[in-house]
Amino acid sequence: MKLVQEIKARSREAEHAGGRLLVLPVAAEVALAREGGASQKEIQLAALEAGILPARYLRSFGTVGLAGQETLLKACVAVVGAGGLGGWIVELLTRMGVGRLIVVDGDSFADNNLNRQLLATQENLGRAKALAAKDRAAQLNGAVTVDAHVIWLNRENAREFLAPAQVIIDALDNLPTRFLLQETAAELGVPLVHGAIAGYQGQVMTIFPGDPGLRLLYPEGREQGVEVQLGNPAATPAMVAAWQVQETVKILLGQGEPLRNRLLYLDALGGTVELLPLHP
């Protein structure tokens, strides 16, 4: 009760498209966490339950609402791969306020990551990507918890590390582990949001348990896709990651129609977007 009183005392009115509402400024949120012993997540949840929006989410309010923001803060999403796609995905999920992220990547940053990987900097070359993702999230939103695992996912550890997730996001660059992700997601009974990039092209698809999914796209089961030959320019991973995050948020909030049994194909070179039905 005292926390709610403090939140109300430090809130202010703000305008939005539907009128006015009470918001809790970020500075007040951080100060309360330092002063009272409550975590930023606890403070944000207490504010939402009292009908007060953490100010950081004001521009999401029209789409997400108070109840939706609370749902996101209580959600858990696994991001497998913290490179080109994964770095952007962690960034966007953190800004949306998804409360718990499981980030899995056994790799470290190298020189050739600097052209496209959001988390790669000249200063952190050689640093584990998963740990950099954890640091970045902490800078953006203290209410988001990141479980960073510097490991390579395999059949022995996949279920253990991914079990808490409500949605799993494929941010990988090799097919064997992608197929493992699809199998693991099906075993856990959760959807997998697939994304892949190659040159100016990218694709996104959501796979629910029981769907054929990747088997329709990669019947030959190659080790890696055409991204090896075409490379990955800077904008392509950002483009695809944004769609993957939108799919994830839609699933968590029960909004819209997921890209189930459909492939969204993005071609920035030709300036086209296609939605392709997939049939077994």
C-alpha positions as CSV (number, residue, x, y, z in Angstrom):
1,M,0.0,0.0,0.0
2,K,2.8,2.4,0.9
3,L,4.4,1.8,-2.5
4,V,1.2,2.6,-4.4
5,Q,0.8,5.8,-2.4
6,E,4.4,6.8,-3.3
7,I,3.7,6.0,-6.9
8,K,0.5,8.1,-6.9
9,A,2.3,11.0,-5.2
10,R,5.0,11.0,-7.9
11,S,2.8,10.5,-10.9
12,R,1.7,13.3,-13.3
13,E,-1.0,13.7,-15.9
14,A,-0.1,13.2,-19.5
15,E,-2.1,13.5,-22.8
16,H,-2.7,10.7,-25.2
17,A,-5.0,10.2,-28.2
18,G,-7.9,9.1,-26.0
19,G,-7.6,11.9,-23.4
20,R,-5.5,12.1,-20.3
21,L,-4.1,9.6,-17.9
22,L,-1.7,9.3,-14.9
23,V,1.9,8.3,-15.8
24,L,4.9,7.6,-13.6
25,P,8.1,9.3,-14.9
26,V,11.2,7.2,-15.4
27,A,13.1,9.3,-12.9
28,A,10.5,8.7,-10.2
29,E,10.5,5.0,-11.0
30,V,14.3,4.8,-10.6
31,A,14.3,6.9,-7.5
32,L,11.6,4.7,-5.9
33,A,13.7,1.6,-6.6
34,R,16.7,3.1,-5.0
35,E,14.8,4.4,-1.9
36,G,12.3,1.7,-1.0
37,G,13.8,-1.6,-1.8
38,A,11.3,-2.6,-4.5
39,S,12.5,-3.6,-7.9
40,Q,11.7,-1.6,-11.0
41,K,9.5,-4.4,-12.2
42,E,7.6,-4.5,-8.9
43,I,7.2,-0.7,-9.2
44,Q,5.9,-0.8,-12.8
45,L,3.5,-3.6,-12.0
46,A,2.2,-1.8,-8.9
47,A,1.7,1.3,-11.0
48,L,-0.2,-0.6,-13.7
49,E,-2.4,-2.3,-11.2
50,A,-3.3,1.1,-9.8
51,G,-4.2,2.4,-13.3
52,I,-1.0,4.4,-13.7
53,L,1.1,3.9,-16.8
54,P,4.9,4.0,-16.5
55,A,5.8,7.0,-18.7
56,R,8.2,5.0,-20.8
57,Y,5.3,3.1,-22.3
58,L,3.2,6.1,-23.2
59,R,3.7,5.8,-27.0
60,S,2.7,2.1,-26.8
61,F,-0.4,2.8,-24.8
62,G,-2.8,3.2,-27.7
63,T,-1.9,-0.2,-29.0
64,V,-1.1,-2.1,-25.8
65,G,-3.2,-0.5,-23.0
66,L,-2.7,-0.9,-19.3
67,A,-3.7,-4.6,-19.2
68,G,-1.6,-5.4,-22.2
69,Q,1.5,-3.7,-20.7
70,E,1.0,-5.7,-17.5
71,T,0.8,-8.9,-19.6
72,L,4.0,-8.1,-21.3
73,L,5.8,-7.3,-18.0
74,K,4.8,-10.7,-16.7
75,A,5.8,-12.5,-19.9
76,C,8.9,-14.6,-20.7
77,V,10.4,-14.9,-24.1
78,A,13.5,-16.8,-25.2
79,V,15.8,-15.4,-27.9
80,V,18.1,-17.9,-29.4
81,G,21.0,-16.1,-31.0
82,A,22.2,-12.6,-30.0
83,G,23.8,-11.5,-33.2
84,G,22.3,-9.7,-36.3
85,L,18.7,-10.6,-35.6
86,G,19.0,-11.3,-31.9
87,G,20.5,-8.0,-30.9
88,W,17.7,-6.0,-32.5
89,I,15.1,-8.4,-31.0
90,V,16.5,-8.0,-27.5
91,E,16.5,-4.2,-28.0
92,L,12.8,-4.1,-29.1
93,L,11.4,-6.5,-26.6
94,T,13.2,-4.6,-23.8
95,R,11.7,-1.3,-25.0
96,M,8.3,-2.9,-25.2
97,G,8.6,-4.0,-21.6
98,V,8.6,-7.8,-21.9
99,G,9.6,-8.6,-18.4
100,R,11.9,-11.6,-18.7
101,L,14.2,-12.6,-21.6
102,I,16.2,-15.8,-21.9
103,V,19.1,-15.1,-24.3
104,V,21.1,-18.0,-25.5
105,D,24.3,-17.6,-27.6
106,G,27.7,-19.2,-27.2
107,D,29.4,-16.8,-29.6
108,S,31.5,-13.7,-29.0
109,F,31.7,-10.5,-31.1
110,A,34.2,-10.4,-34.0
111,D,35.2,-7.7,-36.4
112,N,32.8,-8.7,-39.1
113,N,29.8,-8.3,-36.8
114,L,30.2,-4.5,-36.6
115,N,28.4,-3.9,-39.9
116,R,25.0,-5.1,-38.8
117,Q,24.9,-6.3,-35.1
118,L,23.4,-3.7,-32.9
119,L,25.2,-5.0,-29.8
120,A,28.6,-5.1,-31.4
121,T,30.9,-2.2,-30.7
122,Q,34.6,-1.6,-31.2
123,E,35.0,-1.7,-27.4
124,N,33.3,-5.1,-26.8
125,L,35.0,-7.2,-29.6
126,G,35.6,-10.6,-28.1
127,R,32.9,-10.2,-25.5
128,A,30.1,-12.8,-25.2
129,K,27.0,-11.7,-27.2
130,A,24.6,-13.0,-24.6
131,L,26.3,-10.9,-21.8
132,A,26.3,-7.8,-24.0
133,A,22.5,-8.3,-24.5
134,K,22.0,-8.5,-20.7
135,D,24.0,-5.2,-20.3
136,R,22.1,-3.5,-23.0
137,A,18.7,-4.4,-21.6
138,A,19.8,-3.1,-18.1
139,Q,20.6,0.3,-19.7
140,L,17.2,0.5,-21.3
141,N,14.7,-0.8,-18.8
142,G,15.4,-1.9,-15.3
143,A,12.2,-3.9,-15.1
144,V,13.4,-6.4,-17.7
145,T,15.3,-9.4,-16.4
146,V,17.7,-11.1,-18.8
147,D,18.9,-14.7,-18.2
148,A,22.1,-14.7,-20.3
149,H,23.4,-18.1,-21.2
150,V,26.8,-18.3,-23.0
151,I,26.2,-21.7,-24.4
152,W,25.5,-23.5,-27.7
153,L,22.1,-25.0,-27.7
154,N,21.9,-28.8,-28.2
155,R,19.6,-31.7,-27.6
156,E,20.9,-32.2,-24.1
157,N,20.3,-28.6,-22.8
158,A,17.6,-27.1,-25.0
159,R,14.6,-28.0,-22.9
160,E,16.3,-27.0,-19.7
161,F,17.1,-23.5,-20.8
162,L,14.0,-22.8,-22.9
163,A,11.3,-24.3,-20.6
164,P,10.2,-21.0,-18.9
165,A,9.5,-19.3,-22.2
166,Q,6.0,-18.5,-23.5
167,V,7.4,-17.8,-27.0
168,I,10.7,-18.8,-28.5
169,I,12.4,-16.6,-31.2
170,D,14.7,-18.1,-33.8
171,A,17.5,-15.6,-34.4
172,L,20.0,-18.2,-35.7
173,D,22.0,-18.7,-38.8
174,N,22.2,-22.5,-39.1
175,L,19.5,-25.0,-40.0
176,P,20.3,-27.9,-37.7
177,T,19.8,-25.7,-34.6
178,R,16.7,-24.2,-36.1
179,F,15.2,-27.6,-36.5
180,L,16.1,-28.4,-32.9
181,L,14.3,-25.2,-31.9
182,Q,11.2,-26.2,-33.7
183,E,11.2,-29.6,-32.1
184,T,11.9,-28.2,-28.6
185,A,9.2,-25.6,-29.0
186,A,6.7,-28.3,-30.0
187,E,7.7,-30.4,-27.0
188,L,7.2,-27.4,-24.7
189,G,3.9,-26.5,-26.3
190,V,4.9,-23.0,-27.3
191,P,5.1,-21.1,-30.6
192,L,8.4,-20.5,-32.4
193,V,8.8,-17.2,-34.3
194,H,11.2,-18.0,-37.2
195,G,13.3,-15.3,-39.0
196,A,16.1,-15.6,-41.6
197,I,18.0,-13.1,-43.7
198,A,20.1,-13.2,-46.8
199,G,21.4,-10.1,-48.6
200,Y,18.5,-7.7,-49.1
201,Q,15.9,-10.5,-48.5
202,G,14.4,-11.8,-45.3
203,Q,11.5,-14.0,-44.1
204,V,9.4,-14.4,-41.1
205,M,7.0,-17.2,-40.0
206,T,5.3,-18.3,-36.8
207,I,5.3,-22.1,-36.1
208,F,2.9,-23.6,-33.6
209,P,3.2,-27.1,-32.1
210,G,2.2,-29.6,-34.7
211,D,2.8,-27.3,-37.7
212,P,5.2,-28.6,-40.4
213,G,7.0,-25.3,-40.3
214,L,10.6,-25.4,-41.3
215,R,10.2,-28.8,-43.1
216,L,8.3,-27.0,-45.8
217,L,11.0,-24.4,-46.3
218,Y,14.1,-26.6,-46.0
219,P,13.3,-30.1,-47.1
220,E,17.0,-30.8,-47.9
221,G,18.1,-29.7,-44.4
222,R,21.2,-27.8,-45.5
223,E,23.7,-26.8,-42.8
224,Q,23.4,-23.1,-43.6
225,G,21.2,-21.0,-45.9
226,V,22.1,-18.5,-48.6
227,E,23.1,-15.9,-46.1
228,V,26.6,-17.4,-46.3
229,Q,26.8,-16.5,-50.0
230,L,24.8,-13.2,-50.1
231,G,26.0,-11.7,-46.8
232,N,24.0,-9.6,-44.5
233,P,23.9,-5.8,-45.0
234,A,23.2,-3.6,-42.1
235,A,19.4,-2.9,-42.6
236,T,18.2,-6.5,-43.3
237,P,18.5,-7.9,-39.8
238,A,16.8,-4.8,-38.4
239,M,13.9,-5.2,-40.8
240,V,13.3,-8.9,-40.1
241,A,13.8,-8.6,-36.3
242,A,11.1,-5.9,-36.2
243,W,8.6,-8.3,-37.8
244,Q,9.6,-11.1,-35.4
245,V,9.1,-8.8,-32.4
246,Q,5.7,-7.7,-33.7
247,E,4.7,-11.4,-34.1
248,T,5.8,-12.1,-30.6
249,V,3.9,-9.2,-29.0
250,K,0.8,-10.2,-31.0
251,I,1.0,-13.7,-29.6
252,L,1.6,-12.6,-26.0
253,L,-1.4,-10.2,-26.2
254,G,-3.7,-12.3,-28.3
255,Q,-3.9,-9.6,-31.0
256,G,-4.3,-10.0,-34.7
257,E,-3.4,-13.1,-36.8
258,P,0.0,-14.7,-36.5
259,L,1.9,-15.7,-39.6
260,R,0.9,-19.3,-39.1
261,N,1.3,-21.6,-42.2
262,R,2.3,-18.4,-44.1
263,L,5.6,-17.0,-45.0
264,L,6.2,-13.3,-45.0
265,Y,8.9,-12.7,-47.6
266,L,10.6,-9.3,-47.6
267,D,12.6,-8.2,-50.6
268,A,14.2,-4.7,-50.0
269,L,16.1,-4.9,-53.4
270,G,12.9,-5.3,-55.4
271,G,10.8,-3.2,-53.0
272,T,8.2,-6.0,-52.5
273,V,6.5,-7.8,-49.6
274,E,4.8,-11.1,-50.2
275,L,2.7,-13.3,-48.0
276,L,3.0,-16.9,-49.2
277,P,0.7,-19.6,-48.1
278,L,2.5,-22.8,-47.0
279,H,0.9,-26.2,-47.6
280,P,2.2,-29.7,-46.6
